[in-house]
């Protein structure tokens, strides 16, 4: 189990997140079945903040572009939680899907 997986599991241990923990344990099956109800579900902000706060992954901000990888010497490293709080979950998701997103 990787560091990120361990951090996420720690967030999901609370009883109120049992449903999401079940989804996490069955993620391959859910993706293979393209279960849109689960894949497109809105994750509660409290759970998102807890999980993102435990993550060691970083994003990079260069003025108005948020990136998943460092691109230039002026990129500022920010945590996933900071990105989530500043720009929202949909933008963080887009950065991971597309590699970058114009935020300003």
Buried (B, 14 or more C-beta within 10 A) or exposed (E): EEEEEEBBBEBBEEEEBEEBBEBBEBEEEBEEEEBEEBEEEEEEEEBBBBBBBBBEEBBBBBEEBBBBEEEEEEBEEBBBBBBBBEBEBEBBEBBEEEEBBEBE
